[in-house]
Amino acid sequence: MRQRVFLFRHPWIDIVEYVALIALIIWLMSMSTARLGYYWQWFRVPRYLFQIKDGRLIVGKLIQGLLFTFRISGVSLLLAFTVGLTTALVRLSGSFMGRILSRVYLETIRNTPLIVQIYLMYFVIGPILGLGRFGSAVLALTLFEGAYLSEIFRAGITSLHKGQWEAAHSLGLSGFYTYRDVILPQAIRRILPPLTGQVITLIKNSALVSIVSLSDLAQNAKIIAADTFLTFEIWFTAAAIYLVITVALSTLAYYLEKRFTILT
């Protein structure tokens, strides 16, 4: 019997490559800004992260924006998982109308830019449903990410051998318990890497909610840069914060994938 060989690209390789690229960009920027007479003022950046006043730690504007990014990303992620899994199950069901509607939803969302969807949700759908800026942004992110998650879920479910279904039916399991106890646990192991990638994409896409004046990390960075003229310092700091978050998620996904592979 031929032994399967699993090749893993350690996330730290990507980290080193990314850091080297950032270092090169910073060096090039330093050379160009030196010729333009721009002087780096990194010493002014920490106050926008944390400050200590009267012995108390006070969160700066950038960290406040980061916490808001976590909030809107977390809510959108939970709803997107629900929408994505529901859409995938509908597409795999025997309902003709359900498959048609889910297909229309997928094609509409995946073939239009997210920024356009956010505008439509805020200016058109939001007022009809009585949603504010936060609710409209969450709805746009949910529908956008849910469309991609549904395809990931569907691919994971259909990749399982039909013998899994037959074994579940032979045990007398209903459709609900078949999915819950047999199909989904196995599918999750296979789709963990793309799921993690989609979570990272959601966090990065959440920066677009700044167009409706929500105080996320990108919006706060834009305001600080405009007020202080620390354009490069603030945006490099914001990029570093996003990098830390996404690298942490990628590393976690790597070890989870490796563990699941060993178990299987």
C-alpha positions as CSV (number, residue, x, y, z in Angstrom):
1,M,0.0,0.0,0.0
2,R,1.4,3.3,-1.0
3,Q,2.1,5.6,1.9
4,R,0.7,9.2,1.7
5,V,3.2,11.9,2.2
6,F,2.0,15.2,3.6
7,L,4.1,18.3,2.9
8,F,3.7,21.3,5.1
9,R,5.0,24.7,4.5
10,H,5.8,26.1,8.0
11,P,4.1,29.5,8.5
12,W,7.3,30.9,9.9
13,I,8.8,30.6,6.4
14,D,6.1,33.0,5.2
15,I,6.7,35.2,8.2
16,V,10.4,35.5,7.5
17,E,9.7,36.2,3.8
18,Y,7.1,38.8,4.7
19,V,9.3,40.5,7.2
20,A,12.2,40.6,4.7
21,L,9.9,42.2,2.1
22,I,8.6,44.8,4.6
23,A,12.2,45.6,5.6
24,L,13.1,46.1,2.0
25,I,10.1,48.4,1.5
26,I,10.9,50.4,4.6
27,W,14.5,50.7,3.4
28,L,13.4,51.9,0.0
29,M,10.9,54.3,1.6
30,S,13.6,55.6,4.0
31,M,15.9,56.3,1.0
32,S,13.1,58.1,-0.9
33,T,11.8,60.1,2.1
34,A,15.4,61.2,3.0
35,R,15.7,62.7,-0.4
36,L,12.4,64.4,0.0
37,G,13.4,65.8,3.4
38,Y,11.0,63.6,5.4
39,Y,12.1,62.8,8.9
40,W,10.7,59.8,10.7
41,Q,9.1,60.4,14.0
42,W,8.4,57.0,15.5
43,F,8.7,58.4,19.0
44,R,5.2,59.9,18.5
45,V,3.5,56.6,17.6
46,P,3.4,54.8,21.1
47,R,0.9,57.3,22.4
48,Y,-1.7,56.1,19.9
49,L,-1.2,52.5,21.2
50,F,-1.0,52.9,24.9
51,Q,-0.6,55.7,27.4
52,I,0.0,55.7,31.2
53,K,-1.8,58.5,33.0
54,D,-2.0,58.7,36.8
55,G,-0.7,55.2,37.1
56,R,-3.4,53.8,34.8
57,L,-3.0,52.2,31.4
58,I,-5.1,54.0,28.8
59,V,-5.8,52.4,25.4
60,G,-4.8,54.6,22.4
61,K,-6.8,55.3,19.3
62,L,-5.2,52.5,17.2
63,I,-5.9,49.8,19.9
64,Q,-9.4,51.2,20.2
65,G,-9.8,50.7,16.5
66,L,-8.3,47.2,16.7
67,L,-10.9,46.2,19.4
68,F,-13.7,47.5,17.2
69,T,-12.2,45.5,14.3
70,F,-12.3,42.4,16.5
71,R,-15.9,43.2,17.5
72,I,-17.2,43.6,14.0
73,S,-15.2,40.7,12.6
74,G,-16.3,38.4,15.4
75,V,-20.0,39.1,14.9
76,S,-19.7,38.9,11.1
77,L,-17.8,35.6,11.3
78,L,-20.4,33.9,13.5
79,L,-23.2,35.0,11.2
80,A,-21.2,34.2,8.1
81,F,-20.6,30.6,9.3
82,T,-24.3,30.2,9.8
83,V,-25.2,31.7,6.4
84,G,-22.4,29.7,4.7
85,L,-23.3,26.3,6.2
86,T,-27.0,26.9,5.6
87,T,-26.4,27.8,2.0
88,A,-24.2,24.8,1.5
89,L,-26.8,22.5,2.9
90,V,-29.5,24.0,0.8
91,R,-27.4,23.6,-2.4
92,L,-27.0,19.9,-1.4
93,S,-30.6,19.4,-0.6
94,G,-33.4,18.1,-2.9
95,S,-35.2,21.4,-3.1
96,F,-35.1,22.8,-6.6
97,M,-36.2,26.3,-5.6
98,G,-33.7,26.3,-2.7
99,R,-30.8,25.4,-5.1
100,I,-31.9,28.1,-7.5
101,L,-32.1,30.8,-4.8
102,S,-28.8,29.8,-3.2
103,R,-27.1,29.9,-6.7
104,V,-28.5,33.4,-7.4
105,Y,-27.2,34.6,-4.0
106,L,-23.7,33.1,-4.6
107,E,-23.3,34.5,-8.1
108,T,-24.6,37.9,-7.1
109,I,-22.4,38.3,-4.0
110,R,-19.2,36.8,-5.5
111,N,-19.4,38.8,-8.7
112,T,-19.8,42.2,-7.2
113,P,-17.2,44.2,-5.1
114,L,-17.5,44.2,-1.4
115,I,-17.3,48.0,-1.3
116,V,-20.3,48.3,-3.5
117,Q,-22.2,45.9,-1.3
118,I,-21.4,48.0,1.8
119,Y,-22.7,51.1,0.2
120,L,-25.9,49.4,-0.9
121,M,-26.4,47.9,2.6
122,Y,-25.8,51.3,4.2
123,F,-27.7,53.6,1.9
124,V,-30.5,51.2,0.6
125,I,-31.0,48.0,2.6
126,G,-30.1,49.4,6.0
127,P,-32.8,52.2,6.1
128,I,-35.4,49.7,5.0
129,L,-34.5,47.2,7.7
130,G,-33.8,49.9,10.3
131,L,-30.1,49.1,10.5
132,G,-27.5,51.6,11.5
133,R,-23.9,51.8,10.3
134,F,-22.7,48.9,12.4
135,G,-25.6,46.6,11.4
136,S,-25.3,47.5,7.8
137,A,-21.6,46.8,7.8
138,V,-22.1,43.5,9.6
139,L,-24.8,42.4,7.1
140,A,-22.5,43.2,4.1
141,L,-19.6,41.3,5.6
142,T,-21.8,38.4,6.6
143,L,-23.3,38.0,3.1
144,F,-20.0,38.5,1.4
145,E,-18.0,36.0,3.5
146,G,-20.9,33.6,3.8
147,A,-21.0,33.1,0.0
148,Y,-17.3,32.0,0.0
149,L,-17.7,29.9,3.2
150,S,-20.7,28.1,1.7
151,E,-18.5,26.9,-1.2
152,I,-15.8,25.8,1.2
153,F,-18.4,23.8,3.3
154,R,-19.9,22.3,0.2
155,A,-16.5,21.2,-1.1
156,G,-15.7,19.6,2.2
157,I,-19.0,17.7,2.4
158,T,-18.9,16.4,-1.1
159,S,-15.3,15.3,-0.8
160,L,-16.4,12.5,1.7
161,H,-16.9,9.0,0.4
162,K,-20.5,8.0,-0.1
163,G,-19.8,5.1,2.2
164,Q,-20.0,7.5,5.1
165,W,-23.6,8.3,4.2
166,E,-24.5,4.7,3.7
167,A,-23.0,3.8,7.1
168,A,-24.9,6.5,8.8
169,H,-28.2,5.5,7.2
170,S,-27.6,1.8,8.1
171,L,-27.4,2.9,11.7
172,G,-30.8,4.6,11.4
173,L,-29.4,8.1,11.8
174,S,-31.6,10.9,10.5
175,G,-30.3,13.6,8.1
176,F,-29.7,16.0,11.0
177,Y,-27.7,13.5,13.1
178,T,-25.9,12.3,10.0
179,Y,-24.5,15.8,9.3
180,R,-23.9,16.6,13.0
181,D,-22.2,13.3,14.1
182,V,-20.7,11.9,10.9
183,I,-20.3,14.3,8.0
184,L,-19.5,17.7,9.4
185,P,-16.8,16.5,11.9
186,Q,-14.9,14.9,9.1
187,A,-15.5,17.7,6.6
188,I,-14.2,20.3,9.1
189,R,-10.8,18.6,9.2
190,R,-10.4,18.8,5.5
191,I,-11.5,22.4,5.1
192,L,-9.7,23.9,8.0
193,P,-6.9,25.6,5.9
194,P,-9.4,27.4,3.6
195,L,-11.6,28.2,6.5
196,T,-8.7,29.9,8.3
197,G,-7.8,31.7,5.1
198,Q,-11.3,33.0,4.8
199,V,-11.3,34.2,8.5
200,I,-8.1,36.1,7.7
201,T,-9.7,37.6,4.6
202,L,-12.7,38.7,6.7
203,I,-10.4,40.6,9.2
204,K,-8.7,42.3,6.3
205,N,-11.9,43.1,4.5
206,S,-13.3,44.6,7.7
207,A,-11.0,47.6,6.9
208,L,-13.5,48.6,4.2
209,V,-16.2,49.5,6.9
210,S,-14.3,52.7,7.4
211,I,-16.0,54.0,4.2
212,V,-19.2,54.4,6.3
213,S,-17.3,56.1,9.1
214,L,-17.0,53.2,11.5
215,S,-14.1,53.6,13.9
216,D,-12.2,50.5,13.1
217,L,-8.4,50.2,12.9
218,A,-8.1,51.6,9.3
219,Q,-10.4,54.5,10.0
220,N,-8.6,55.5,13.2
221,A,-5.3,55.2,11.4
222,K,-6.6,57.5,8.6
223,I,-7.7,60.1,11.1
224,I,-4.5,60.1,13.1
225,A,-2.4,60.3,9.9
226,A,-4.4,63.3,8.7
227,D,-4.2,65.1,12.1
228,T,-0.5,64.5,12.8
229,F,1.0,64.1,9.3
230,L,2.7,60.9,10.5
231,T,1.5,59.1,7.3
232,F,4.2,56.5,7.0
233,E,4.6,55.8,10.7
234,I,0.9,55.3,11.4
235,W,0.1,53.2,8.4
236,F,3.2,51.0,8.9
237,T,2.1,50.5,12.5
238,A,-1.5,49.6,11.4
239,A,0.0,47.2,8.8
240,A,2.1,45.6,11.5
241,I,-0.9,45.1,13.8
242,Y,-2.8,43.4,10.9
243,L,0.2,41.3,10.3
244,V,0.5,40.1,13.9
245,I,-3.2,39.1,13.8
246,T,-3.1,37.2,10.5
247,V,0.2,35.5,11.3
248,A,-1.2,34.3,14.7
249,L,-4.2,32.8,12.9
250,S,-2.1,31.2,10.2
251,T,0.2,29.6,12.8
252,L,-2.8,28.3,14.7
253,A,-4.3,26.8,11.6
254,Y,-1.0,25.2,10.7
255,Y,-0.7,23.3,14.0
256,L,-4.4,22.3,13.9
257,E,-4.1,21.0,10.4
258,K,-0.9,19.1,11.3
259,R,-2.6,17.6,14.4
260,F,-5.7,16.5,12.5
261,T,-3.6,14.9,9.8
262,I,-1.7,12.9,12.4
263,L,-5.0,11.8,13.9
264,T,-6.3,10.7,10.6
